[in-house]
């Protein structure tokens, strides 16, 4: 398990340099249960910059896709609209 300091350092790199999040930006973070701590760190750094982060957990959808080829890997319609 990564330490909180390591998570925040990584989140700062992602948010400030890769995504260049600015004040009032809307930040959609798509994650699953296994990566929730990382998503929360990204959301926290985004919020600290004045952005509006939203975390969505797609664990159920990913699990269904992996269990059956009949389930599309495309995101659910409401999530696709948010993207």
N, C-alpha and C positions, 0 to 999 in steps of 0.2 A: 504494500500500500504506500502510495506517495504521500509525503508530508504536505501539510497545508502550505508551507512556504514554497515548496516545489510547484504545487498546483497553481498558486497565485503568480509565480514567476512565469510559468508557461502560459497562463491565461493573459497576462499583460502583453507578452510577445504576440499572441494571437490577436488580441483586441486592438492594441495600439499600433502594431506594425503591419500585420497581415491584413486585418480588416479595416484599419484606420477609422475606428469608431469615434464619432464626435457627439457633442451634446445634442440632445433631441433626436438622435438616430433611433430607429426601431430595429432591434436585434432579435431575430428568431433563431433559437438554439434547438436543434433536433437531436435527441439522444435516446438511449435505452438505459435500463437499470444499471448495467455494468459500467456505464460512463457518466452516471449522474453527478458524481463529485466534480468531475472536470467541467461539466455543463454549468454547475452551480458556481464554480470559480470564474468561468467566462462571464456568466451573468453578473456576478458581483463586481468584477472589474468594469464591465460595461456600465452598470448602474453608477459606479463611482465617478465615471466620466460624464454623467448626466444623460445617458441613453436610457431607453426603455426596453429592457430585455424580457423575452418571453421564452420559457423552456417548455418544450412539448416532448412527452415520453412516448416513443413508438415501440416499446418492447412487445406489446401484444401483437402489433402488425408484423414485426420482424419475425416473431415466433411462428405466426400463422404462415408466413411466406416460406419459412424454412421447413415447415411440416408438410406443405402441400404445393406442388407445382401449379395448382389451379388458382392460387392466390397471387395476384400481381405484385411485383416489387414496387410499382408506382405508389407514391404516397396517397393516402386517402384524399378525396376531393377537397374537403375543407382545409386540410393541411397544404395541399398544392396551391390553393387560393391564397393562403397566408404567405406563401413563399414569393 
